[in-house]
């Protein structure tokens, strides 16, 4: 009789062998395969359906990566290969977000008062987090453009959070820029109403904001950016000049990766939309990988700014564990990684 292998799936221990998987799936009708599949008895099943059928577990507590890890260990074929790498990078985002939820977000949100400087970091992080939490809902070919746009924004947020330590008087400029942008928006609405008096647009509040704040905001702009008639970014620099100030890896990313993201989000016509589905899947994996790297920059910055290592000296190791966990294929590899980085037997970030 074949000896069963122990797995931990969604925190639950299960014992399974290949024969049992094959036996239990004989009676299961395969659902439509949209992404990853496992081939059992000559039939292809979505990986999460197959694991749920074989173990009796509900699908919610475990990920596609958990299922892939089990089936790899049992030498059951998984495909398509082009999607397995994409799935790993997708899982990195989910794993980092769970680490963030457990170790970072709640701790910082619970602080009763934040300095202006801390609020600059926190606000930039929150904008990036919103992009991260949208990405796991986008996995289809039709989502490619949205994935590219969100990843592009994440890169810009990661640049912003690093610039706070580089641009002189960054905190004052960030605060002033938010007011400049409010005034600019209010003036556009008010000007439109003046030019189209019969329009249904109500500019009353916007005109009151202009009357009460324009002189003050104009004065703040003159101090923060002397001689500048129009300020496009709080740093006073365009994106390329920002990354030049930071140097590598940001400059290299801007020159080598950013154009590709812009190509698929801003190019006119139908540029890039004649690609085969497999090409989209590969590009999506690249974008998920890059998004994870940008998310790490944001997390590292807020961990440093809010001195979270003081309360937990292993927090950065836990973040690294969350990033690397999706690249393990067996429970043994996962446990070795956990022991090496975290030094705890039962820690899990994903």
N, C-alpha and C positions, 0 to 999 in steps of 0.2 A: 504493500500500500504506500502511495506517495506521501511523503511527510509534508505537512502544511507549513507555510511560511507565515510568520507573524508580521503584521503591518499596523502602523498607527495612522488612522484615517480620520481627519477632523477631530483629533484628540481621543478617538475610540480605538481600542485594540481589536483587530480582526485577524482570523486565521484563514488562509486561502491557498489553494493550489490550482494549477492549470486545469486539471480534470474537473474540479468543482465548478470553475467558471464555465467551462464548456457544457457541463450538464445543466446548470441553471439557466443558461442562455438559450438552450434548445427550445424552451417553451415561451421565450420572450419574443414578441413582435418588435422588430427594429423600428425606431423612430427615424424621422428624416435626418440624414447626416448633413449638417450645415458647416461644420468645421472639422475638428479632430474626430477620428474614428478609431475603433479597435476591431480587428477582424477575428471572429470566433466562429468555428464550424462553417467557414466559407461565407459568412455573412458579416456585413459591416454595421456596427452599432456606434452611436455617439458615446464617447468615453465615459461620460458621467452616467448615462443610462446603464451601460454595461456594468460599471462598478456597483451601482445601486441594486441592480438585479442580482448580482453575484453575492452581495453582502447583506442585503436587506436594509441598508442605511438610507435615510432620506438624503436627497441631493444637496440641500442647503448648506450643511456644515462642512462639506469638502469641495475642493476645487478640481478643475480639469487636470492641473498639475499633479494633485494627489493620485488621481486615477492613472495618469501616465506613469507615475513612479511604480505603482502596483503592477501594471501590465508589463512594464519593462522587466521588472524583477522576475515575472513569471514567463518571460520570453514569448509574450503574445504580441503579434504585429500591431504597430500603431502607425497611423498615417493621417493625412499626407505629410511626408517629411518636411516639406516647405513650411508647414504650419507649426511644427513642434518647436522650432526656435522662436517663432513669433509668440507662441503661447508662453514660453519662458519669460520673455521680456514683458509681456502683458501681466504675468503673475508677479513680476518684480514690482510693478506699480501697485498692485493690490496688497502685496506684502509690506511695502514701505508705508502705504497708507494706513494699514493696520498698526504697524509700529508707531506711526505718527499719532494715531488715535489713543493708543495705550500710554505712550511715554512722553509725548511732547504737547499735543494740542490741549488736552485737558489741564495740564499743569500750568501752562501759560495763560489760558483763558481764565483760570481761577485767581489770577493775581488781581487784587483790588484796585491797584493804581499802577499805571505805566508811565514812564517818562516820555517826553516827545521823541527821543531817540528810539526807545523801545517800540513806540507806536509806529514808527517808520518801518522797522523790521517786521513787526506783527502785521501791518497792513499789506506789505509786499508779499509776505508769506501767505496770508489769507487769499489773496488774488490768485496766487499760484496753486494753492490747495483746491480752489474751485475748479481749475482746469484739470487737476489730477483726478478729482472725484467724478468728472464728466467722462474721462477717457475710458474707464472700464465698461461703460455702456455702449462703446463704439467698437465693434469688432468685425463688421461686415464690409465687403468691398465698397458698398455704397457710402460708407462712413469715412472713406479715405480722406476726402478734403477736410472734413471737420477735424479728424485726427491731426492732420498737418497744421491746421490753423491753431489748435490748442497747444500743440507742441512748440510752434513758433512763439506763441505768447509765453509759454513756460521758459523758453530761452531768454526772452526779454526780461522777465521777472528775475531770473537768476543773475542776469547782468546788473539789474537795478540793485539787488540786495548787496552785491559785492561793491558797487559804486559808493554806497553810503560811507564806507571807510576811506574812499579815495578822493571824492570831490569835496573841496573846502566848503564849510558851512552847509553840508548836505541836508541836515535836518531842517534848517531854516528855509532852504530852497524848496524842499518837498512840501512843507506847509504852505509856503507862499504860492507854489505852483497850483495847488488844489484850488486856491482862491482865484488865481488868474484864469483857470479853466472854467470855473463857475461863472465868472464875469463874461468870458468869451461866449459861453453858451447862452447866457441871458441876453447879451447884445444881439446875437443872431436871431433869437426869437422875437425880440422887440423890433429889430429892423424889418423883419418879415411882416410883422403886424402893421408897421407904419407904411410899408410899401403896398400892403394888401388889406386896407381897413375893413373890407367886407368879409374877410376870412373869419372862420369860426374860432381861430386860435385866440386864446385869452392870455395876453401878455402882462396883465396887471401885476402879478407877483414879481415877474422878471424886471419890469420897469422900476418897481419899488426897490428891488435888490440893487439895481444899477444906481439909482439916486442915492441910496444910503451907503453904498460901499465903493463906488468907482474911484473916488479920490484916494481913499486909503489903499486900495489894491494897486492902483497905478504907482503910488509912492513905494509900496513894497516891491513891486516889480523893478522899479528903477534902482533900488538898493541891491537887490539880489542879482540882477543881470544888467549892469550899467550899459546903456547904449543900445540894447536889444529892442527892436520894435515889436518882434513877435517871438515868443518862446514856445518851442515845440515839445520840449522835455525839460524836466526840472534840473537836469545837469547842465542845460544850455548846449548840449552836444547832440549831433546826430548819432544813429546807432553805431556806425562804423567807428566814429571817433571815441565812442564809449568803450567799445571792445579793444581799441588800440590802447586806451588808458589802462585796461586790465591786463592786456597781453594774453599769452597762451594759458589755458586751452581755449579761452573765449574768442581770441582773434582767429585761430585756426578753425574753430567751429563756424564762425561767421563767414569765413571765406569758402569753406568746403561743404558745410551742411545746410546753412541757412538759405543759400540760393536755391537748393532743391525744394525746401519747404515753400519758399516764395513762388517757385515755378508752378507748383501745383495749387496754390491758393490765389495767385494774382494774375497769372498769364492769361492773355486774351484768347478768345476762341475756345477750342476744345483741346488745347495742349495737354498731352499726357493721358487723355482719356481713351486712347486706342491700345492701352496696355492689356496684356493677358491677365486673367485673375491671379495667376501665380506670381506675376510681377508685382501686383498690388499687395499681395500677401507678404512678399519679401520686403517691400518698401514700408509696409505697416510695421513689421518687426523692427526695422531700423528706427522708425519714429518712436515706437514704444521704448526702445533702448535709450534713445536720446532723451526722451521725456523723463525716464528714470534718473538719468545723470543730472538733469536740471533740478529735479525734485530733491536729490541728495544735496545739491548746492544750497537750496533754500533751507532744508532741515539743518544742515551743518551750521548755517549762519545764525539761525534762531537758537540753536542749542548753545552756541558760543555766546551770543548776545545776552541771553537770559541765564547764563552760567548753570545750565542744567547738569553739567558734570559734577558740580559740587554736591548735589543730592544723590547722584547716581554716576559713579565713576565708569561704569560699563555701558553707558547709554550709547556712545558712538560705536562700540563693538556690537551692541544689539542692532543698531541701524545697519551695520555691515552684514550681520547675519541675515537680516530681513532682505537685503539686496541679493545675497548669494544663495539663499535657501532654494530658490526655484531652479538652480543649476545642479542640484543633487538628484540622483536617480534611485537611491535606495535609502532605507531607514538607517543603515550603517553609515552611509555618507552624511546624512543629515545629522546624526548624533555626533559624528566626528567634528563636523563644522561647528555645531553647537558647543561642544566641549572646548574646541580651540578658541572660539571667539568670545563666548559668554561664560563658560566655566560652570554652567548650571545644567542639571540633568533633564529638567522638565520644561525649560523655557521654549516658547513658541511664539513667533511674530507673525505667522501667516495662516 
